[in-house]
Amino acid sequence: MNLLKSNLLGLSVMALALSFYACSPKSSEKSETTEEVQDQDKGLEVTVANATVEGKEAQIYTLKNANGIEVDVSNYGGVIPRMVVPDRDGNLENIVLHYEDLEGYSTSTNYFGSTVGRYANRIAKGKFSLDGEEYTLATNDDTNHLHGGDKGFNKVFWEAKIEENEDIAGLTLTYVSPDGEEGYPGELTTNVTFELNNDNEFLISFEAATSKSTVVNLTHHGYFNLSGLKETILDHELTIFADHYTPVDATLIPTGEVAPVEGTPFDFTSSHKIGERIAQVEGGYDHNYVVKKEHDGKMAKMVELYHEGSGRVLEVYADSPAVQFYSGNFLDGTITVDGVTYDQYYGLCLEPQTFPNSPNEESFPSARLNPGETYTHNIKYHFGVK
């Protein structure tokens, strides 16, 4: 799946100097200058604004389609601080949690809207072995390693390139992680491509290559709230197309078991409101759902999320074997943006991935990447209403 092989259009690029705007529902009214118009007849375009983070200049690229959908992507951390989509009445609102500005992402412990890696999710005790050699990673989540470590892919600057294609508004980010960064072996070169089309599909495609055998698990860590951030996600109706999940221990590391969801509060094979059984799950949902038992390279529908009040529907497809469902358990009301306080359960994450702690579980799908191979992972979000 690579829409970027379509016929290219000639484009002109103009550098702009704009102040960073608040990433909020109101920010759809911001003043922007178009850097790149890919096909005005089709309503697809990319604009760019400058921002500052860690004392350096960064950019925020806005992908737009003909139906009013806008997705902001920054070259800092590959973060998506704004995703504006219509409700059933055509009202456009932001549906993702965010910080007031990019600087907030530099100290983030919530991973709002981030590109996470080298290894999304947890690795037990921050250790794994390859070919008889043990590697030690940062333990930044109690005793475990989480989402790439102290400075994962969500806190680095990526090289950005606007993609020239008549059918999409696109952006590719590239980052070269040096051998040994955060304890991982091998120099890892990663490309992440973001594409928005007029079918209201937003696609994220990952590719990575390594100089030395390593482990890789890349995903997007958006916090969705289809109400337009007006209420918690407890009344959102969720379907997960997986009949098994991986139970976890007290530190959220999978036990190694792959268990059926039938007869448990983890069963979302038919639609349920998230708040319906959450009290039966200690700590809330933060679990890996098994869509497939192995990597087969085929796209599958993993999740459907619906908010009755707005009519918004989000469908998630991916070619990875699993998806993590996290119900925003650790949100604690300490973050307020544009008058909205992010209390517990104010956003949810749906993270396509390989299994957590796969490097230490032989029965789980392998996360190993060898020199000469290419890691790929494709995710598609489809926005609709009913």
C-alpha positions as a Markdown table, in Angstrom:
| # | Residue | x | y | z |
|---|---|---|---|---|
| 1 | Met | 0.0 | 0.0 | 0.0 |
| 2 | Asn | 1.8 | 3.1 | -1.2 |
| 3 | Leu | -0.2 | 5.9 | -2.7 |
| 4 | Leu | 2.9 | 7.9 | -3.3 |
| 5 | Lys | 3.7 | 5.9 | -6.6 |
| 6 | Ser | 0.9 | 7.8 | -8.4 |
| 7 | Asn | 1.6 | 10.3 | -11.1 |
| 8 | Leu | 3.3 | 13.4 | -9.6 |
| 9 | Leu | 2.3 | 17.0 | -10.1 |
| 10 | Gly | 4.7 | 19.8 | -10.3 |
| 11 | Leu | 4.6 | 21.8 | -7.1 |
| 12 | Ser | 6.3 | 24.9 | -5.8 |
| 13 | Val | 7.5 | 25.3 | -2.2 |
| 14 | Met | 7.7 | 28.6 | -0.3 |
| 15 | Ala | 9.1 | 28.9 | 3.2 |
| 16 | Leu | 6.9 | 30.6 | 5.7 |
| 17 | Ala | 7.4 | 32.2 | 9.1 |
| 18 | Leu | 4.3 | 32.0 | 11.2 |
| 19 | Ser | 3.7 | 31.8 | 14.9 |
| 20 | Phe | 2.6 | 28.5 | 16.3 |
| 21 | Tyr | -1.2 | 28.3 | 16.7 |
| 22 | Ala | -3.2 | 26.7 | 19.5 |
| 23 | Cys | -4.1 | 23.1 | 18.6 |
| 24 | Ser | -7.7 | 23.2 | 19.5 |
| 25 | Pro | -11.1 | 23.1 | 18.0 |
| 26 | Lys | -10.9 | 26.9 | 17.6 |
| 27 | Ser | -7.6 | 26.5 | 15.7 |
| 28 | Ser | -9.5 | 25.5 | 12.6 |
| 29 | Glu | -10.1 | 29.3 | 12.4 |
| 30 | Lys | -6.4 | 30.1 | 12.4 |
| 31 | Ser | -4.8 | 32.3 | 9.7 |
| 32 | Glu | -2.7 | 30.1 | 7.5 |
| 33 | Thr | -0.7 | 30.6 | 4.3 |
| 34 | Thr | -0.7 | 27.8 | 1.7 |
| 35 | Glu | 2.8 | 26.5 | 1.1 |
| 36 | Glu | 1.8 | 23.7 | -1.2 |
| 37 | Val | -1.4 | 23.3 | -3.3 |
| 38 | Gln | -1.4 | 19.7 | -4.6 |
| 39 | Asp | -4.7 | 19.9 | -6.6 |
| 40 | Gln | -7.0 | 22.8 | -6.0 |
| 41 | Asp | -9.7 | 21.1 | -8.1 |
| 42 | Lys | -9.7 | 18.2 | -5.7 |
| 43 | Gly | -9.5 | 20.3 | -2.6 |
| 44 | Leu | -6.3 | 18.6 | -1.4 |
| 45 | Glu | -3.5 | 20.8 | 0.0 |
| 46 | Val | -0.8 | 21.1 | 2.5 |
| 47 | Thr | 0.1 | 24.2 | 4.5 |
| 48 | Val | 2.9 | 24.8 | 6.9 |
| 49 | Ala | 3.5 | 27.0 | 10.0 |
| 50 | Asn | 6.6 | 27.5 | 12.1 |
| 51 | Ala | 6.8 | 26.7 | 15.8 |
| 52 | Thr | 9.4 | 26.6 | 18.6 |
| 53 | Val | 10.3 | 23.6 | 20.8 |
| 54 | Glu | 13.4 | 23.0 | 22.9 |
| 55 | Gly | 14.6 | 26.3 | 21.6 |
| 56 | Lys | 14.7 | 25.1 | 18.0 |
| 57 | Glu | 12.5 | 25.8 | 15.0 |
| 58 | Ala | 10.0 | 23.1 | 14.1 |
| 59 | Gln | 7.2 | 22.9 | 11.6 |
| 60 | Ile | 3.5 | 22.0 | 11.7 |
| 61 | Tyr | 2.1 | 20.7 | 8.4 |
| 62 | Thr | -1.6 | 20.8 | 7.9 |
| 63 | Leu | -3.1 | 18.2 | 5.5 |
| 64 | Lys | -6.5 | 19.2 | 4.1 |
| 65 | Asn | -9.1 | 17.5 | 2.0 |
| 66 | Ala | -12.2 | 18.7 | 0.1 |
| 67 | Asn | -14.6 | 17.6 | 2.9 |
| 68 | Gly | -13.1 | 19.9 | 5.6 |
| 69 | Ile | -11.0 | 17.4 | 7.3 |
| 70 | Glu | -7.7 | 18.7 | 8.5 |
| 71 | Val | -4.8 | 16.8 | 10.2 |
| 72 | Asp | -1.8 | 18.6 | 11.7 |
| 73 | Val | 1.5 | 16.8 | 11.7 |
| 74 | Ser | 4.8 | 18.1 | 13.2 |
| 75 | Asn | 8.3 | 17.2 | 12.3 |
| 76 | Tyr | 8.9 | 17.3 | 16.1 |
| 77 | Gly | 8.1 | 13.8 | 17.4 |
| 78 | Gly | 5.9 | 13.1 | 14.4 |
| 79 | Val | 3.1 | 14.4 | 16.7 |
| 80 | Ile | -0.4 | 15.0 | 15.5 |
| 81 | Pro | -1.7 | 17.9 | 17.6 |
| 82 | Arg | -5.0 | 18.4 | 15.8 |
| 83 | Met | -7.4 | 16.3 | 13.8 |
| 84 | Val | -10.5 | 18.2 | 12.7 |
| 85 | Val | -13.5 | 16.1 | 11.3 |
| 86 | Pro | -17.2 | 16.8 | 10.7 |
| 87 | Asp | -20.1 | 15.5 | 12.8 |
| 88 | Arg | -23.4 | 14.3 | 11.3 |
| 89 | Asp | -24.5 | 17.9 | 10.9 |
| 90 | Gly | -21.2 | 18.9 | 9.2 |
| 91 | Asn | -19.8 | 20.8 | 12.2 |
| 92 | Leu | -16.0 | 20.6 | 12.2 |
| 93 | Glu | -14.3 | 19.9 | 15.5 |
| 94 | Asn | -10.9 | 18.6 | 16.8 |
| 95 | Ile | -11.2 | 15.0 | 18.1 |
| 96 | Val | -7.7 | 14.4 | 19.6 |
| 97 | Leu | -6.2 | 15.5 | 23.0 |
| 98 | His | -3.2 | 17.9 | 22.7 |
| 99 | Tyr | -1.1 | 20.4 | 24.4 |
| 100 | Glu | -1.4 | 24.2 | 24.1 |
| 101 | Asp | 1.8 | 24.3 | 21.9 |
| 102 | Leu | 4.6 | 22.1 | 20.7 |
| 103 | Glu | 6.7 | 22.8 | 23.8 |
| 104 | Gly | 4.3 | 20.7 | 25.8 |
| 105 | Tyr | 5.3 | 17.6 | 23.9 |
| 106 | Ser | 8.9 | 17.9 | 24.9 |
| 107 | Thr | 8.1 | 17.0 | 28.5 |
| 108 | Ser | 5.1 | 14.8 | 27.7 |
| 109 | Thr | 4.6 | 11.6 | 29.7 |
| 110 | Asn | 1.3 | 10.9 | 28.0 |
| 111 | Tyr | 2.5 | 10.6 | 24.4 |
| 112 | Phe | -0.4 | 12.7 | 23.0 |
| 113 | Gly | -0.6 | 12.1 | 19.3 |
| 114 | Ser | 3.0 | 10.9 | 19.1 |
| 115 | Thr | 4.9 | 8.7 | 16.7 |
| 116 | Val | 6.3 | 6.1 | 19.2 |
| 117 | Gly | 9.4 | 3.9 | 18.8 |
| 118 | Arg | 11.8 | 2.2 | 18.5 |
| 119 | Tyr | 9.5 | -0.1 | 20.4 |
| 120 | Ala | 5.9 | 0.9 | 21.1 |
| 121 | Asn | 4.4 | -0.4 | 24.3 |
| 122 | Arg | 6.4 | -2.3 | 27.0 |
| 123 | Ile | 9.5 | -4.4 | 27.3 |
| 124 | Ala | 9.8 | -6.2 | 30.6 |
| 125 | Lys | 12.7 | -5.0 | 32.9 |
| 126 | Gly | 14.1 | -3.0 | 29.9 |
| 127 | Lys | 16.0 | -6.1 | 28.7 |
| 128 | Phe | 16.0 | -8.4 | 25.8 |
| 129 | Ser | 18.5 | -10.7 | 24.0 |
| 130 | Leu | 19.4 | -11.2 | 20.4 |
| 131 | Asp | 21.8 | -13.9 | 19.2 |
| 132 | Gly | 23.0 | -14.5 | 22.7 |
| 133 | Glu | 23.7 | -10.8 | 23.5 |
| 134 | Glu | 21.7 | -9.0 | 26.1 |
| 135 | Tyr | 20.6 | -5.4 | 25.6 |
| 136 | Thr | 19.6 | -3.0 | 28.4 |
| 137 | Leu | 17.1 | -0.2 | 27.8 |
| 138 | Ala | 15.8 | 2.6 | 29.9 |
| 139 | Thr | 13.2 | 1.7 | 32.5 |
| 140 | Asn | 11.0 | 4.7 | 32.2 |
| 141 | Asp | 7.7 | 3.0 | 33.3 |
| 142 | Asp | 8.3 | 1.7 | 36.8 |
| 143 | Thr | 10.6 | -1.3 | 36.2 |
| 144 | Asn | 9.8 | -1.6 | 32.5 |
| 145 | His | 10.8 | 0.1 | 29.2 |
| 146 | Leu | 8.0 | 2.0 | 27.5 |
| 147 | His | 7.6 | 3.5 | 24.0 |
| 148 | Gly | 11.2 | 3.8 | 23.1 |
| 149 | Gly | 12.7 | 5.0 | 26.4 |
| 150 | Asp | 13.6 | 8.4 | 27.9 |
| 151 | Lys | 13.9 | 10.0 | 24.5 |
| 152 | Gly | 12.0 | 8.0 | 22.0 |
| 153 | Phe | 10.9 | 8.9 | 18.5 |
| 154 | Asn | 8.3 | 11.2 | 20.0 |
| 155 | Lys | 10.9 | 13.6 | 21.2 |
| 156 | Val | 13.3 | 13.9 | 18.2 |
| 157 | Phe | 13.3 | 16.2 | 15.2 |
| 158 | Trp | 12.5 | 14.5 | 11.9 |
| 159 | Glu | 13.4 | 15.6 | 8.4 |
| 160 | Ala | 10.2 | 16.5 | 6.5 |
| 161 | Lys | 9.2 | 16.3 | 2.8 |
| 162 | Ile | 5.9 | 17.2 | 1.4 |
| 163 | Glu | 4.7 | 14.5 | -1.0 |
| 164 | Glu | 3.7 | 15.4 | -4.5 |
| 165 | Asn | 0.6 | 13.5 | -5.5 |
| 166 | Glu | -2.7 | 14.4 | -7.1 |
| 167 | Asp | -4.8 | 12.1 | -5.0 |
| 168 | Ile | -3.5 | 12.8 | -1.5 |
| 169 | Ala | -2.2 | 15.6 | 0.7 |
| 170 | Gly | 0.9 | 13.9 | 2.0 |
| 171 | Leu | 4.0 | 14.3 | 4.2 |
| 172 | Thr | 7.0 | 12.0 | 4.8 |
| 173 | Leu | 9.2 | 12.2 | 7.9 |
| 174 | Thr | 12.6 | 10.6 | 8.2 |
| 175 | Tyr | 14.8 | 9.9 | 11.2 |
| 176 | Val | 18.1 | 8.1 | 11.5 |
| 177 | Ser | 18.5 | 6.6 | 15.0 |
| 178 | Pro | 22.2 | 5.9 | 15.7 |
| 179 | Asp | 23.4 | 2.5 | 16.8 |
| 180 | Gly | 23.0 | 2.2 | 20.6 |
| 181 | Glu | 20.4 | 5.0 | 20.9 |
| 182 | Glu | 18.3 | 4.3 | 24.1 |
| 183 | Gly | 20.2 | 1.0 | 24.2 |
| 184 | Tyr | 18.9 | -0.5 | 21.0 |
| 185 | Pro | 21.3 | -2.2 | 18.6 |
| 186 | Gly | 21.8 | -1.0 | 15.0 |
| 187 | Glu | 21.5 | 2.3 | 13.1 |
| 188 | Leu | 17.8 | 2.4 | 12.3 |
| 189 | Thr | 16.6 | 4.6 | 9.4 |
| 190 | Thr | 12.8 | 5.2 | 9.6 |
| 191 | Asn | 10.4 | 6.8 | 7.2 |
| 192 | Val | 6.8 | 7.6 | 8.2 |
| 193 | Thr | 4.4 | 8.8 | 5.6 |
| 194 | Phe | 1.1 | 10.5 | 6.4 |
| 195 | Glu | -1.6 | 10.7 | 3.7 |
| 196 | Leu | -5.1 | 12.3 | 3.6 |
| 197 | Asn | -7.4 | 11.7 | 0.7 |
| 198 | Asn | -10.9 | 12.7 | -0.3 |
| 199 | Asp | -12.4 | 9.4 | 0.8 |
| 200 | Asn | -11.9 | 10.7 | 4.4 |
| 201 | Glu | -9.1 | 8.2 | 4.9 |
| 202 | Phe | -6.0 | 9.1 | 6.8 |
| 203 | Leu | -3.1 | 6.7 | 6.3 |
| 204 | Ile | 0.2 | 6.3 | 8.2 |
| 205 | Ser | 2.8 | 4.1 | 6.7 |
| 206 | Phe | 6.0 | 3.1 | 8.5 |
| 207 | Glu | 9.2 | 1.7 | 6.9 |
| 208 | Ala | 12.5 | 1.0 | 8.7 |
| 209 | Ala | 15.9 | -0.6 | 7.9 |
| 210 | Thr | 18.7 | -1.5 | 10.3 |
| 211 | Ser | 22.5 | -1.9 | 10.1 |
| 212 | Lys | 22.4 | -4.6 | 12.8 |
| 213 | Ser | 19.8 | -7.1 | 14.0 |
| 214 | Thr | 17.4 | -5.3 | 16.3 |
| 215 | Val | 13.7 | -5.1 | 17.4 |
| 216 | Val | 11.2 | -2.7 | 16.0 |
| 217 | Asn | 7.5 | -1.9 | 16.8 |
| 218 | Leu | 6.3 | 1.5 | 15.5 |
| 219 | Thr | 2.8 | 3.0 | 15.9 |
| 220 | His | 0.7 | 6.2 | 16.3 |
| 221 | His | -0.4 | 7.1 | 19.8 |
| 222 | Gly | -3.3 | 9.4 | 19.3 |
| 223 | Tyr | -5.9 | 10.0 | 22.1 |
| 224 | Phe | -9.3 | 10.2 | 20.4 |
| 225 | Asn | -12.5 | 11.8 | 21.7 |
| 226 | Leu | -15.2 | 11.8 | 19.1 |
| 227 | Ser | -17.4 | 14.2 | 21.1 |
| 228 | Gly | -15.1 | 17.0 | 20.1 |
| 229 | Leu | -13.6 | 17.0 | 23.6 |
| 230 | Lys | -16.9 | 17.8 | 25.2 |
| 231 | Glu | -17.2 | 14.7 | 27.5 |
| 232 | Thr | -15.4 | 11.6 | 28.5 |
| 233 | Ile | -15.1 | 8.6 | 26.3 |
| 234 | Leu | -17.2 | 6.3 | 28.6 |
| 235 | Asp | -20.3 | 6.6 | 26.3 |
| 236 | His | -18.3 | 5.9 | 23.1 |
| 237 | Glu | -19.4 | 2.6 | 21.6 |
| 238 | Leu | -16.5 | 0.3 | 20.8 |
| 239 | Thr | -16.1 | -2.8 | 18.6 |
| 240 | Ile | -12.7 | -4.6 | 18.5 |
| 241 | Phe | -12.5 | -7.3 | 15.9 |
| 242 | Ala | -10.4 | -9.7 | 18.1 |
| 243 | Asp | -11.6 | -12.7 | 20.1 |
| 244 | His | -8.4 | -13.0 | 22.1 |
| 245 | Tyr | -6.3 | -10.7 | 24.2 |
| 246 | Thr | -3.0 | -10.9 | 26.2 |
| 247 | Pro | -3.6 | -10.7 | 30.0 |
| 248 | Val | -1.1 | -8.6 | 32.0 |
| 249 | Asp | 0.6 | -8.6 | 35.3 |
| 250 | Ala | 0.5 | -5.8 | 37.9 |
| 251 | Thr | 3.1 | -3.8 | 35.8 |
| 252 | Leu | 1.1 | -4.2 | 32.6 |
| 253 | Ile | 3.5 | -6.8 | 31.1 |
| 254 | Pro | 1.8 | -9.6 | 29.3 |
| 255 | Thr | 1.9 | -12.9 | 31.2 |
| 256 | Gly | 2.5 | -14.8 | 28.0 |
| 257 | Glu | -1.0 | -16.2 | 27.8 |
| 258 | Val | -3.3 | -15.5 | 24.9 |
| 259 | Ala | -6.8 | -15.7 | 26.4 |
| 260 | Pro | -10.3 | -15.6 | 24.9 |
| 261 | Val | -12.3 | -12.5 | 25.5 |
| 262 | Glu | -15.6 | -14.4 | 25.6 |
| 263 | Gly | -17.4 | -14.1 | 28.9 |
| 264 | Thr | -15.1 | -11.3 | 30.1 |
| 265 | Pro | -15.3 | -7.5 | 30.3 |
| 266 | Phe | -12.7 | -7.5 | 27.5 |
| 267 | Asp | -15.1 | -8.8 | 25.0 |
| 268 | Phe | -15.8 | -6.1 | 22.4 |
| 269 | Thr | -16.5 | -8.4 | 19.5 |
| 270 | Ser | -19.9 | -6.8 | 19.5 |
| 271 | Ser | -20.4 | -3.1 | 20.3 |
| 272 | His | -20.3 | -2.0 | 23.9 |
| 273 | Lys | -20.1 | 1.4 | 25.6 |
| 274 | Ile | -16.6 | 1.7 | 27.1 |
| 275 | Gly | -18.0 | 2.6 | 30.5 |
| 276 | Glu | -20.4 | -0.3 | 30.6 |
| 277 | Arg | -17.9 | -2.7 | 32.2 |
| 278 | Ile | -14.8 | -0.7 | 32.9 |
| 279 | Ala | -15.3 | -0.9 | 36.7 |
| 280 | Gln | -14.7 | -4.7 | 36.3 |
| 281 | Val | -11.2 | -4.1 | 34.9 |
| 282 | Glu | -8.7 | -3.1 | 37.6 |
| 283 | Gly | -7.1 | 0.1 | 36.6 |
| 284 | Gly | -9.1 | 0.4 | 33.4 |
| 285 | Tyr | -8.4 | -0.9 | 29.9 |
| 286 | Asp | -4.8 | -1.0 | 28.8 |
| 287 | His | -4.6 | -4.3 | 26.9 |
| 288 | Asn | -3.3 | -5.8 | 23.7 |
| 289 | Tyr | -6.0 | -7.4 | 21.5 |
| 290 | Val | -5.0 | -10.2 | 19.2 |
| 291 | Val | -6.4 | -9.6 | 15.7 |
| 292 | Lys | -4.1 | -12.1 | 14.1 |
| 293 | Lys | -1.6 | -14.6 | 15.5 |
| 294 | Glu | 1.2 | -13.5 | 13.2 |
| 295 | His | 2.4 | -10.8 | 10.7 |
| 296 | Asp | 0.7 | -11.6 | 7.4 |
| 297 | Gly | 1.1 | -8.2 | 5.7 |
| 298 | Lys | -2.7 | -8.0 | 5.0 |
| 299 | Met | -4.8 | -5.0 | 6.1 |
| 300 | Ala | -7.6 | -6.0 | 8.5 |
| 301 | Lys | -10.3 | -4.0 | 10.2 |
| 302 | Met | -9.4 | -3.8 | 13.8 |
| 303 | Val | -11.7 | -1.3 | 15.5 |
| 304 | Glu | -14.9 | 0.6 | 15.0 |
| 305 | Leu | -15.6 | 3.5 | 17.4 |
| 306 | Tyr | -18.9 | 5.4 | 17.5 |
| 307 | His | -20.1 | 8.5 | 19.4 |
| 308 | Glu | -23.9 | 8.7 | 19.3 |
| 309 | Gly | -24.1 | 12.4 | 20.2 |
| 310 | Ser | -22.0 | 13.6 | 17.3 |
| 311 | Gly | -22.7 | 10.7 | 15.0 |
| 312 | Arg | -18.9 | 10.4 | 14.3 |
| 313 | Val | -17.5 | 7.0 | 13.4 |
| 314 | Leu | -13.8 | 6.1 | 13.4 |
| 315 | Glu | -12.7 | 2.8 | 11.8 |
| 316 | Val | -9.1 | 1.6 | 12.2 |
| 317 | Tyr | -7.4 | -0.8 | 9.8 |
| 318 | Ala | -3.9 | -2.1 | 10.0 |
| 319 | Asp | -1.6 | -4.9 | 8.8 |
| 320 | Ser | -0.1 | -5.6 | 12.2 |
| 321 | Pro | -1.2 | -8.5 | 14.3 |
| 322 | Ala | -2.7 | -6.6 | 17.3 |
| 323 | Val | -4.1 | -3.4 | 18.6 |
| 324 | Gln | -3.7 | -1.9 | 22.1 |
| 325 | Phe | -6.8 | -0.4 | 23.6 |
| 326 | Tyr | -6.0 | 2.2 | 26.3 |
| 327 | Ser | -8.9 | 4.0 | 28.0 |
| 328 | Gly | -7.0 | 7.0 | 29.3 |
| 329 | Asn | -6.6 | 5.7 | 32.8 |
| 330 | Phe | -3.7 | 7.8 | 33.8 |
| 331 | Leu | -5.2 | 11.1 | 32.8 |
| 332 | Asp | -5.6 | 12.9 | 36.2 |
| 333 | Gly | -7.0 | 16.4 | 35.5 |
| 334 | Thr | -3.6 | 18.1 | 35.7 |
| 335 | Ile | -3.7 | 19.2 | 32.0 |
| 336 | Thr | -6.2 | 21.9 | 30.9 |
| 337 | Val | -6.2 | 23.2 | 27.3 |
| 338 | Asp | -8.6 | 25.9 | 26.1 |
| 339 | Gly | -10.7 | 25.5 | 29.2 |
| 340 | Val | -11.0 | 21.7 | 28.8 |
| 341 | Thr | -9.6 | 19.6 | 31.7 |
| 342 | Tyr | -8.3 | 16.1 | 30.7 |
| 343 | Asp | -9.7 | 14.1 | 33.5 |
| 344 | Gln | -9.5 | 10.3 | 33.7 |
| 345 | Tyr | -11.1 | 8.6 | 30.6 |
| 346 | Tyr | -11.1 | 11.8 | 28.6 |
| 347 | Gly | -9.4 | 10.2 | 25.6 |
| 348 | Leu | -8.7 | 6.7 | 24.4 |
| 349 | Cys | -5.9 | 5.2 | 22.4 |
| 350 | Leu | -6.2 | 2.6 | 19.6 |
| 351 | Glu | -2.6 | 1.5 | 18.8 |
| 352 | Pro | -2.0 | -1.1 | 16.1 |
| 353 | Gln | 1.2 | -3.0 | 16.9 |
| 354 | Thr | 2.9 | -6.2 | 17.5 |
| 355 | Phe | 2.5 | -7.7 | 20.9 |
| 356 | Pro | 4.0 | -6.0 | 24.0 |
| 357 | Asn | 7.2 | -7.7 | 25.3 |
| 358 | Ser | 7.5 | -9.8 | 22.1 |
| 359 | Pro | 11.3 | -9.7 | 22.3 |
| 360 | Asn | 11.0 | -11.8 | 25.5 |
| 361 | Glu | 8.2 | -14.1 | 24.5 |
| 362 | Glu | 9.0 | -16.7 | 21.9 |
| 363 | Ser | 5.4 | -17.6 | 21.3 |
| 364 | Phe | 4.5 | -14.0 | 20.4 |
| 365 | Pro | 4.9 | -12.6 | 16.8 |
| 366 | Ser | 8.5 | -11.7 | 16.3 |
| 367 | Ala | 9.6 | -8.0 | 16.4 |
| 368 | Arg | 13.1 | -8.8 | 15.0 |
| 369 | Leu | 14.5 | -6.9 | 12.1 |
| 370 | Asn | 17.7 | -8.0 | 10.3 |
| 371 | Pro | 20.0 | -6.1 | 8.0 |
| 372 | Gly | 18.8 | -6.2 | 4.4 |
| 373 | Glu | 15.1 | -6.5 | 5.5 |
| 374 | Thr | 12.5 | -3.7 | 5.6 |
| 375 | Tyr | 10.1 | -3.3 | 8.4 |
| 376 | Thr | 6.7 | -2.1 | 7.3 |
| 377 | His | 3.5 | -1.2 | 9.1 |
| 378 | Asn | 0.5 | 0.4 | 7.6 |
| 379 | Ile | -2.4 | 2.0 | 9.5 |
| 380 | Lys | -5.6 | 3.5 | 8.0 |
| 381 | Tyr | -8.2 | 5.6 | 9.9 |
| 382 | His | -11.5 | 6.2 | 8.1 |
| 383 | Phe | -13.8 | 9.0 | 9.3 |
| 384 | Gly | -17.5 | 8.8 | 8.8 |
| 385 | Val | -20.9 | 9.6 | 10.4 |
| 386 | Lys | -24.2 | 7.8 | 11.0 |
